[in-house]
């Protein structure tokens, strides 16, 4: 793919993430094109349907999260890295949940990258446990349940950022040993 076409694609996906993440079903491909600074024909050249655009935006979301989860799993300070990763997963989850709710099913590409994210989060969690920073009985399933709980609650009833920050701190205080 030409560099300018790749740049257009990335701008379109970033715009889709914002438009659909903010407005859900009410978001339009025209608004995505406008925000990306391209014509609607360019959007449909890259993504023939609105569903294909949403799927690609969701894959992009998980791919970015995968990069950060892998970095957390390899970070020199596993405690700080896991805390930052958990915070980001909660804070960015509203967009993910909104995008996912717009699809009739979980596309294979999304399932694949989401599984890789979970594997990397598990590795980051185990590294923090090995450093003595995380309760040994906490597993990735418990961690995901906590993340989903705050994420779904915030998506259903948005909370002021200060309240969400305090709620995340409570989760981290319960998970981490120090």
C-alpha distance (Angstrom), angle and dihedral (degrees) to the residues before:
residue distance angle dihedral
X1 . . .
X2 3.81 . .
X3 3.78 116.1 .
X4 3.81 94.0 -115.6
X5 3.80 90.6 49.3
X6 3.81 90.3 49.7
X7 3.81 90.2 49.6
X8 3.82 90.3 49.7
X9 3.80 90.2 49.7
X10 3.79 91.9 51.1
X11 3.82 92.5 48.1
X12 3.80 90.0 48.8
X13 3.81 91.7 51.1
X14 3.81 92.4 47.2
X15 3.80 89.6 49.5
X16 3.82 91.5 47.3
X17 3.79 90.0 50.8
X18 3.79 89.6 53.9
X19 3.82 99.1 39.9
X20 3.79 98.5 43.7
X21 3.80 93.5 34.1
X22 3.79 89.4 55.2
X23 3.81 102.3 34.5
X24 3.81 103.9 23.7
X25 3.80 114.0 -163.3
X26 3.81 90.0 -4.9
X27 3.81 89.7 66.0
X28 3.78 114.6 100.0
X29 3.76 135.4 -149.1
X30 3.82 87.0 -127.3
X31 3.81 89.3 59.9
X32 3.82 89.3 47.8
X33 3.81 90.5 52.3
X34 3.80 92.1 47.7
X35 3.81 93.1 49.0
X36 3.82 91.5 46.0
X37 3.79 91.3 49.9
X38 3.81 94.3 -122.1
X39 3.77 136.1 108.9
X40 3.78 122.0 -96.5
X41 3.82 89.1 -112.4
X42 3.81 89.0 60.8
X43 3.79 90.5 52.8
X44 3.80 91.5 51.5
X45 3.81 92.3 44.4
X46 3.80 88.1 60.9
X47 3.82 97.0 34.2
X48 3.81 115.9 24.6
X49 3.82 93.5 -163.3
X50 3.78 137.8 29.3
X51 3.81 88.0 -117.8
X52 3.83 91.0 55.1
X53 3.81 89.0 51.4
X54 3.80 92.7 49.7
X55 3.80 91.5 46.7
X56 3.81 91.4 50.7
X57 3.82 90.9 47.9
X58 3.80 89.5 51.8
X59 3.81 92.1 48.5
X60 3.83 88.1 49.2
X61 3.81 89.9 51.5
X62 3.82 92.5 51.7
X63 3.81 93.0 42.6
X64 3.80 90.7 55.6
X65 3.78 89.5 47.4
X66 3.80 89.9 48.9
X67 3.80 90.5 55.1
X68 3.80 90.7 51.8
X69 3.82 93.2 44.0
X70 3.81 91.0 51.8
X71 3.79 90.2 48.6
X72 3.82 89.9 50.0
X73 3.80 90.7 49.9
X74 3.82 90.2 54.4
X75 3.81 99.1 36.7
X76 3.80 119.6 125.1
X77 3.83 90.2 -128.4
X78 3.81 104.5 48.0
X79 3.81 92.8 -179.0
X80 3.80 97.4 56.5
X81 3.80 91.4 39.4
X82 3.81 93.7 53.2
X83 3.80 92.3 45.7
X84 3.82 91.2 51.8
X85 3.80 91.0 46.2
X86 3.82 93.5 50.8
X87 3.80 90.5 47.9
X88 3.80 91.8 50.6
X89 3.80 93.3 46.2
X90 3.79 90.5 54.3
X91 3.80 96.3 42.0
X92 3.82 94.8 48.3
X93 3.77 97.4 39.5
X94 3.80 97.7 91.0
X95 3.79 90.7 69.4
X96 3.80 91.3 46.2
X97 3.80 92.3 50.4
X98 3.80 92.2 47.1
X99 3.81 92.5 49.8
X100 3.81 92.3 46.0
X101 3.81 91.8 49.6
X102 3.81 89.5 58.2
X103 3.80 92.9 62.1
X104 3.79 123.9 79.3
X105 3.80 92.1 -140.2
X106 3.77 140.7 4.9
X107 3.81 105.3 -89.5
X108 3.83 115.5 -133.3
X109 3.83 92.6 -116.4
X110 3.81 90.4 55.3
X111 3.82 92.7 46.6
X112 3.81 90.9 49.9
X113 3.80 97.0 50.5
X114 3.84 92.3 40.6
X115 3.82 88.5 55.1
X116 3.79 90.4 51.7
X117 3.80 90.0 50.5
X118 3.79 91.0 52.5
X119 3.81 91.4 49.6
X120 3.81 90.7 51.6
X121 3.82 92.2 45.9
X122 3.80 88.3 51.5
X123 3.81 90.4 52.2
X124 3.82 91.3 49.0
X125 3.82 89.3 48.9
X126 3.82 92.8 49.8
X127 3.82 91.2 48.9
X128 3.81 90.6 52.4
X129 3.81 89.2 47.8
X130 3.80 90.8 50.6
X131 3.81 87.8 53.5
X132 3.81 88.3 54.4
X133 3.81 93.3 -115.8
X134 3.80 100.1 113.1
X135 3.78 129.9 54.3
X136 3.82 106.6 -96.1
X137 3.82 94.4 -135.7
X138 3.82 92.7 59.2
X139 3.78 113.8 99.2
X140 3.77 133.2 -176.3
X141 3.82 90.8 -95.1
X142 3.81 91.5 57.7
X143 3.79 90.5 45.0
X144 3.81 91.8 50.9
X145 3.81 90.5 48.2
X146 3.81 90.3 54.6
X147 3.80 92.1 46.6
X148 3.82 92.4 47.0
X149 3.79 91.6 47.1
X150 3.79 94.0 56.6
X151 3.79 92.2 37.4
X152 3.80 95.7 52.8
X153 3.78 92.9 42.5
X154 3.79 91.5 51.1
X155 3.80 91.7 46.1
X156 3.82 91.6 51.7
X157 3.80 95.9 42.7
X158 3.80 113.7 14.2
X159 3.79 113.4 -137.7
X160 3.78 127.6 -152.8
X161 3.79 110.4 -93.5
X162 3.82 92.1 -113.3
X163 3.81 90.6 56.0
X164 3.81 92.1 47.5
X165 3.81 90.3 48.3
X166 3.81 90.9 53.4
X167 3.81 91.7 46.6
X168 3.80 90.1 52.0
X169 3.80 89.5 49.6
X170 3.81 89.6 53.5
X171 3.82 90.6 51.7
X172 3.80 91.4 48.0
X173 3.83 92.1 47.0
X174 3.80 89.8 54.1
X175 3.78 94.2 46.6
X176 3.79 101.1 41.5
X177 3.80 122.8 66.3
X178 3.78 95.6 -145.9
